[in-house]
Every structure is written in structure tokens, then in C-alpha cells.
Amino acid sequence: MFRLLLIASAFFILPGCNDSHTEQQTPTVPLVRLLQISPDSTTAERYFPARLEAAQAADLSFQVSGKLVHFPVIKGDQIRKGELIAGLDQTDYQLLLESTRVAYAQAERDLNRLEQLRSQNHVSQAQLDEARTVYDRASVELDRAKQNLIYTEIFAPYDALIADRMADKFTQLAAGTPLVRIQDLSRIEVEIAVPEMLLPQVQDPAGYYVTATLPSVPDRQFELSFKEYATEPDPRSRTYRVTFDMENPTDLRLLPGMSATVRVALIQDKNPLPVLPLHALVGEGDQTQVFVYDPDAQQVALRAVITGRLMAEGIEILEGIQRGEWVVATGAGFLSDGMQVRADLDQQEQR
């Protein structure tokens, strides 16, 4: 009875061992991520973090000294062009103006009298010339006194936002002391930092169109227009500053320093060349190859290609790949010609 039990046990155990051995011998089919060369022309897109800036800003100051007695604006005020921003005590300047008016009137009377006497040869030409010099000097002093009185007030040169106040009321100010900083927000500048490799593409405004989105309204896009770019890179990041212009929407309160995301869509040629990531290539130089995937056979075939320019998103393929074909995007270094593979359907992309 014991012998029969052993035989029965062996009968049930042996098939299990054979199945395990068979499973271990089954080859593993590698899983690959594919990239399709798009049959249609696609638009290359780039996204950049950006910062909003005022179209123009200025630090205003008085051109004459005096005591600040009028300062009705505060930070955040929006003022119209021609509106009073600040004013000095005008007492001394008004007195000086009256004094110069008196001196001017006296010089004018003296000149008229001497001109009449000169016509009768009662005074010399030198006396007349001296009187005319005194008159001219008095005229200049009068104009200066009038202008200095005007300089005691500061008016908004354009519609602006009061960004900062740098003095307090009743402070004695010297001429040229910064008083208030204003910003023109009728239009907004949007600045991005562009790598050296992409700078040639943004130098031609006709080669792309650009929009911006804001964190506060992510579903809304704002059209931008190219304004200028820096010709020298940032010493730290080695990127170039590119500035775009945007109309400030009336239904939003956009302020300098706010963040944005800029989308630059390059307008490609009608027949753009395929561009593959570098890790999709095998070999280099004249021996550069890619693995092309056959969806029907679920196999990859090694194919030689000719490469072109190195770009930000990869390298151009001049010859060897047709649009609509599938190429192995990652893991090419572990494959061989004619190998059976499984496509990662969740990780497919188009180029």
C-alpha cells in the first residue's frame, strides 16, 4: 500500500514539474514604446515660463527743490493722463516770479526810454546796448521763474498705475529726488528666456504665432505679438530674453511681476522633415539606423537612415523613413533585426 501511494504521488508531481520547465523556456517578447511619423504636417510647439512687465515705467521727480504739500495718490491708484500726482509749496516760487516781473517791466521801460533818446542823439550807442542786455537778461529770468513755478507740480504723462511712493507728504525734497514710480499698463510686455538653439527660430516673427495663458484664467488664451529680443545672453543661464507685446484686457487686473505660460507654435514648411529623438537612433554617422515596427507582423526591422540638423526636439531624418511608419522610440539598443516585440499602446506618440 505504501508503494502504491508513492507511485500515485509521483504521477501527480511529474506533470507539474514539466509545466514549470516549459514556462521557463518560453522566450519573453520585449515591450517597446513606439513613435509614429505623422502622415500630416504638425505644428512644433514650445512652452516657456514668462513674466508680465509694464509696457513702460518711470520714476518721477521734481526738477526744483521744495516742501511736498500735495501728494493725493497712493500705491495701486490708476490715474489718467494729465492728472495731478504731486505738488510743492509754491510760495517762494510765486514771490520770485513777481520779483522777476517787476525787474522785467523796469528793464523794458529803460530800454524804450533809451531807444527814444538815442534817436535824438542824447545817449550813446553803448548805453543803448547795455540797456538792451539788461532787458534780455530780465526776460530770461522771467521765463525761468515761470518755468520753475510749473516745475512745482507733477502731472501724469500718460494713463498709469501708481506702483510705488518714495517720499512722504511735507518732506523737504531736493531737485531730482525720486518721488513716485508709475507704470503704463495700457499694454503688457511678456518676457521669456529662450535657449541659444531656439533663438534663430524666434528671430523671424512671421515663422510662428504665440499665445499666453495665465494661472488665474487657464482656459483663456491671449494673443501676443513680437516686440524685441536681447542680443546678449544672460550671464548665468546663457539664455536670451525675448519680449512680446499683449493688450491688457479690461476685464482683468494684470500687474507687472505676474507669471504666465507662453506657447510658441512654429509654422513649419508644407513638407517638414521627420524629427526623431536621439535615443531612437542606433549607431552614428554613416551607420545610423532605426528600428521600424511592422504592425501586422509585430516585428521590428533595422533600417539605415540619413540624418540632418540637430534640433531642440531631436534630429532631422533626411532619408530612410516615410510618413505614417512606426519607429521604436526607446529601448532600441536591446533589439535585433526581425525581433518579435509588443507595442506599448498607452505610450505611443506622433511626430
C-alpha positions as CSV (number, residue, x, y, z in Angstrom):
1,M,0.0,0.0,0.0
2,F,2.8,2.4,0.7
3,R,4.4,1.6,-2.7
4,L,1.2,2.4,-4.5
5,L,0.9,5.8,-2.7
6,L,4.4,6.8,-3.8
7,I,3.6,5.9,-7.4
8,A,0.5,7.9,-7.3
9,S,2.2,10.9,-5.8
10,A,4.9,10.7,-8.5
11,F,2.2,10.6,-11.1
12,F,0.7,13.9,-9.9
13,I,4.0,15.7,-9.2
14,L,5.8,15.0,-12.5
15,P,3.4,16.8,-14.8
16,G,3.7,19.9,-12.6
17,C,7.4,19.9,-13.0
18,N,7.2,19.6,-16.8
19,D,4.8,22.6,-17.0
20,S,7.1,24.8,-14.9
21,H,10.1,23.8,-17.1
22,T,8.1,24.6,-20.3
23,E,7.1,28.1,-19.0
24,Q,10.8,28.9,-18.2
25,Q,11.8,28.0,-21.7
26,T,9.2,30.3,-23.3
27,P,11.0,33.4,-24.7
28,T,10.0,36.8,-23.4
29,V,8.7,39.2,-26.0
30,P,10.1,42.8,-25.3
31,L,7.7,45.7,-24.8
32,V,8.6,48.8,-26.8
33,R,7.3,52.3,-26.9
34,L,6.6,53.5,-30.5
35,L,6.6,56.8,-32.3
36,Q,4.7,57.3,-35.5
37,I,6.0,59.7,-38.2
38,S,2.8,61.7,-38.6
39,P,1.3,61.5,-42.1
40,D,0.1,65.1,-41.7
41,S,2.1,68.2,-41.1
42,T,2.2,69.1,-37.5
43,T,3.0,72.3,-35.7
44,A,6.0,72.3,-33.4
45,E,5.1,73.8,-30.1
46,R,7.2,75.1,-27.2
47,Y,6.1,76.3,-23.8
48,F,8.1,78.8,-21.7
49,P,7.5,80.3,-18.3
50,A,7.0,84.0,-18.6
51,R,6.7,87.2,-16.6
52,L,4.5,90.2,-17.2
53,E,6.0,93.6,-17.3
54,A,4.6,97.1,-17.8
55,A,4.9,98.5,-21.4
56,Q,6.8,101.5,-19.9
57,A,7.6,102.7,-16.4
58,A,9.2,105.9,-15.0
59,D,10.4,107.2,-11.7
60,L,9.1,110.8,-11.5
61,S,10.8,113.6,-9.5
62,F,10.6,117.4,-9.2
63,Q,13.1,119.5,-11.2
64,V,13.2,122.1,-8.4
65,S,13.5,121.7,-4.6
66,G,10.8,122.4,-2.1
67,K,8.4,121.1,0.5
68,L,6.0,118.4,-0.6
69,V,2.5,119.7,0.3
70,H,0.2,117.9,-2.3
71,F,0.5,114.1,-2.7
72,P,-3.0,112.8,-3.3
73,V,-2.1,109.4,-4.9
74,I,-1.4,106.1,-3.1
75,K,0.0,102.8,-4.3
76,G,-2.3,101.0,-6.6
77,D,-4.1,104.1,-7.8
78,Q,-4.9,104.3,-11.5
79,I,-4.6,107.8,-12.8
80,R,-5.4,109.4,-16.1
81,K,-3.1,111.4,-18.3
82,G,-2.7,115.0,-17.1
83,E,-3.9,114.2,-13.5
84,L,-2.0,115.9,-10.7
85,I,0.3,113.5,-8.9
86,A,2.2,115.8,-6.5
87,G,2.9,119.4,-5.8
88,L,5.4,121.5,-3.9
89,D,4.8,124.6,-1.8
90,Q,4.7,127.4,-4.4
91,T,5.0,130.4,-2.1
92,D,8.7,131.1,-2.7
93,Y,8.4,130.5,-6.5
94,Q,5.4,132.8,-6.8
95,L,7.3,135.6,-5.0
96,L,10.3,135.0,-7.2
97,L,8.1,135.2,-10.2
98,E,6.6,138.6,-9.1
99,S,10.1,139.9,-8.4
100,T,11.3,139.0,-11.9
101,R,8.2,140.5,-13.5
102,V,9.0,143.8,-11.7
103,A,12.6,143.7,-12.9
104,Y,11.5,142.8,-16.4
105,A,9.0,145.7,-16.5
106,Q,11.7,148.2,-15.3
107,A,14.2,146.9,-17.9
108,E,11.6,147.2,-20.6
109,R,10.8,150.9,-19.7
110,D,14.5,151.7,-19.5
111,L,15.1,150.2,-22.9
112,N,12.2,152.1,-24.5
113,R,13.4,155.4,-23.0
114,L,17.0,155.0,-24.1
115,E,15.8,154.0,-27.6
116,Q,13.9,157.3,-27.8
117,L,16.9,159.3,-26.5
118,R,19.2,157.5,-28.9
119,S,17.1,158.5,-31.8
120,Q,17.6,162.1,-30.7
121,N,21.4,161.5,-30.2
122,H,21.1,162.3,-26.4
123,V,22.8,159.0,-25.4
124,S,25.5,156.9,-26.9
125,Q,25.1,153.5,-28.7
126,A,26.9,151.8,-25.8
127,Q,24.3,153.0,-23.3
128,L,21.6,151.6,-25.5
129,D,23.3,148.3,-25.9
130,E,23.8,148.0,-22.2
131,A,20.1,148.7,-21.6
132,R,19.1,146.0,-24.2
133,T,21.4,143.5,-22.4
134,V,19.7,144.2,-19.1
135,Y,16.3,143.8,-20.8
136,D,17.3,140.4,-22.4
137,R,18.6,139.1,-19.0
138,A,15.4,140.2,-17.3
139,S,13.4,138.4,-20.0
140,V,15.3,135.2,-19.4
141,E,14.9,135.4,-15.6
142,L,11.2,135.9,-16.0
143,D,10.9,132.8,-18.3
144,R,12.9,130.8,-15.8
145,A,10.7,131.9,-12.9
146,K,7.6,130.9,-14.8
147,Q,9.1,127.5,-15.7
148,N,10.2,126.9,-12.1
149,L,6.7,127.6,-10.9
150,I,5.4,125.0,-13.4
151,Y,8.1,122.5,-12.1
152,T,6.5,122.6,-8.7
153,E,3.7,120.3,-9.9
154,I,3.9,116.8,-11.4
155,F,1.2,115.6,-13.8
156,A,0.7,112.1,-15.2
157,P,2.4,111.9,-18.6
158,Y,0.1,109.0,-19.6
159,D,-2.6,106.8,-18.2
160,A,-0.7,105.0,-15.4
161,L,-0.7,102.9,-12.3
162,I,1.0,104.2,-9.1
163,A,3.5,101.4,-8.4
164,D,5.4,103.0,-5.5
165,R,5.7,106.1,-3.4
166,M,9.2,107.0,-2.3
167,A,8.6,110.1,-0.2
168,D,6.1,111.3,2.4
169,K,4.0,114.4,2.5
170,F,5.6,117.6,4.0
171,T,9.1,116.2,3.2
172,Q,11.7,118.7,2.1
173,L,12.8,117.4,-1.3
174,A,15.9,118.2,-3.3
175,A,15.6,118.6,-7.1
176,G,15.8,115.2,-8.7
177,T,14.8,113.1,-5.7
178,P,12.7,110.1,-6.8
179,L,9.2,110.7,-5.7
180,V,6.8,108.2,-7.3
181,R,7.1,105.3,-9.7
182,I,4.4,104.9,-12.4
183,Q,3.7,102.1,-14.9
184,D,1.9,102.2,-18.2
185,L,-0.5,99.3,-18.2
186,S,-2.4,100.1,-21.3
187,R,-0.3,97.3,-22.9
188,I,1.6,94.5,-21.2
189,E,5.0,93.1,-22.1
190,V,5.6,89.3,-21.7
191,E,9.2,88.2,-21.4
192,I,10.6,84.7,-21.8
193,A,14.1,83.2,-21.8
194,V,14.9,81.3,-25.0
195,P,17.9,78.9,-25.3
196,E,20.5,79.7,-27.9
197,M,19.4,76.7,-30.1
198,L,15.9,78.2,-30.5
199,L,16.8,81.8,-30.9
200,P,17.1,81.7,-34.7
201,Q,13.5,80.4,-34.9
202,V,12.0,83.3,-32.9
203,Q,14.0,86.0,-34.7
204,D,11.5,85.8,-37.5
205,P,8.1,86.8,-36.3
206,A,6.5,85.5,-39.5
207,G,7.7,82.0,-38.7
208,Y,5.4,81.4,-35.7
209,Y,2.5,82.6,-33.7
210,V,2.4,82.9,-30.0
211,T,-0.2,83.0,-27.2
212,A,-0.1,83.2,-23.4
213,T,-2.1,81.7,-20.6
214,L,-2.4,83.0,-17.0
215,P,-2.8,80.9,-13.8
216,S,-5.9,82.8,-12.8
217,V,-7.7,82.0,-16.2
218,P,-6.0,78.9,-17.5
219,D,-8.8,78.2,-20.1
220,R,-8.3,81.6,-21.8
221,Q,-5.6,82.4,-24.3
222,F,-4.1,85.8,-25.1
223,E,-2.6,86.7,-28.4
224,L,0.9,88.1,-28.3
225,S,3.0,90.0,-30.9
226,F,6.8,90.0,-31.2
227,K,8.4,93.2,-29.9
228,E,12.2,92.6,-29.4
229,Y,14.9,90.2,-28.3
230,A,18.2,90.7,-26.5
231,T,21.4,90.3,-28.5
232,E,23.4,89.3,-25.4
233,P,22.6,86.2,-23.3
234,D,22.0,86.2,-19.6
235,P,25.4,85.5,-17.9
236,R,24.1,82.8,-15.7
237,S,21.5,80.9,-17.7
238,R,23.0,81.7,-21.2
239,T,19.5,82.3,-22.5
240,Y,18.3,85.2,-24.5
241,R,15.4,87.4,-23.4
242,V,12.6,87.7,-25.9
243,T,9.8,90.2,-25.3
244,F,6.3,90.1,-26.7
245,D,3.5,92.7,-26.5
246,M,0.0,92.0,-25.3
247,E,-3.1,94.2,-25.0
248,N,-4.1,94.5,-21.3
249,P,-7.7,93.1,-21.1
250,T,-10.2,95.4,-19.5
251,D,-11.9,92.7,-17.5
252,L,-8.8,91.6,-15.7
253,R,-6.4,93.4,-13.4
254,L,-3.0,92.3,-14.7
255,L,0.0,93.7,-12.8
256,P,3.8,93.6,-13.5
257,G,5.5,90.6,-12.0
258,M,2.6,88.2,-12.6
259,S,3.5,84.8,-14.1
260,A,2.3,83.3,-17.4
261,T,3.0,80.4,-19.7
262,V,3.8,81.3,-23.3
263,R,3.1,78.9,-26.1
264,V,5.2,79.4,-29.3
265,A,3.8,77.5,-32.3
266,L,6.3,77.3,-35.1
267,I,4.9,77.5,-38.6
268,Q,6.6,74.7,-40.4
269,D,7.1,74.1,-44.1
270,K,4.4,72.3,-46.1
271,N,6.7,69.2,-46.2
272,P,8.6,69.2,-43.0
273,L,11.2,66.6,-42.4
274,P,10.6,63.9,-39.7
275,V,12.4,64.6,-36.4
276,L,13.4,61.7,-34.1
277,P,14.7,61.8,-30.5
278,L,18.3,60.9,-30.2
279,H,17.6,57.8,-28.2
280,A,15.6,56.3,-31.1
281,L,18.8,56.0,-33.2
282,V,21.3,53.2,-33.3
283,G,24.9,53.8,-34.3
284,E,26.2,57.1,-35.6
285,G,27.5,58.8,-38.8
286,D,27.0,56.7,-41.9
287,Q,26.0,53.8,-39.8
288,T,23.0,55.4,-38.2
289,Q,19.9,53.1,-38.1
290,V,16.5,52.9,-36.6
291,F,14.1,50.0,-35.8
292,V,10.9,50.3,-37.9
293,Y,7.9,48.4,-36.5
294,D,5.6,46.3,-38.7
295,P,2.1,46.3,-37.0
296,D,0.9,43.2,-39.0
297,A,3.9,41.0,-38.2
298,Q,4.5,42.7,-34.8
299,Q,8.2,42.7,-35.7
300,V,11.0,45.3,-36.0
301,A,13.3,45.8,-38.9
302,L,16.6,47.6,-38.7
303,R,16.8,50.3,-41.4
304,A,19.6,52.7,-42.3
305,V,18.8,56.5,-42.2
306,I,20.5,59.7,-43.2
307,T,20.4,62.4,-40.5
308,G,20.3,66.2,-40.9
309,R,20.3,69.1,-38.5
310,L,20.3,68.7,-34.7
311,M,17.3,70.5,-33.3
312,A,15.9,71.1,-29.8
313,E,13.4,68.2,-30.1
314,G,15.8,65.7,-31.8
315,I,17.5,65.2,-35.1
316,E,16.1,65.6,-38.6
317,I,15.8,62.5,-40.8
318,L,16.6,63.3,-44.4
319,E,16.1,59.8,-45.9
320,G,15.1,56.3,-44.7
321,I,11.7,56.9,-43.1
322,Q,8.3,57.5,-44.7
323,R,5.5,59.4,-43.0
324,G,3.0,57.1,-41.3
325,E,5.6,54.5,-40.3
326,W,6.2,53.4,-36.7
327,V,9.6,53.7,-35.2
328,V,10.8,52.3,-31.8
329,A,11.3,55.4,-29.6
330,T,13.0,53.8,-26.6
331,G,14.8,50.5,-26.0
332,A,16.3,50.3,-29.5
333,G,19.7,49.3,-28.1
334,F,18.2,46.0,-26.8
335,L,16.6,44.9,-30.0
336,S,17.8,43.0,-33.1
337,D,16.7,42.8,-36.7
338,G,13.5,40.8,-37.1
339,M,12.7,40.5,-33.4
340,Q,9.2,40.0,-32.3
341,V,8.0,42.8,-30.0
342,R,5.0,44.0,-28.1
343,A,3.8,47.6,-28.6
344,D,3.0,49.7,-25.6
345,L,-0.3,51.1,-26.8
346,D,-0.5,53.6,-23.8
347,Q,2.8,55.2,-24.7
348,Q,2.5,55.7,-28.4
349,E,3.1,59.2,-29.8
350,Q,3.3,61.0,-33.1
351,R,6.0,63.2,-34.6
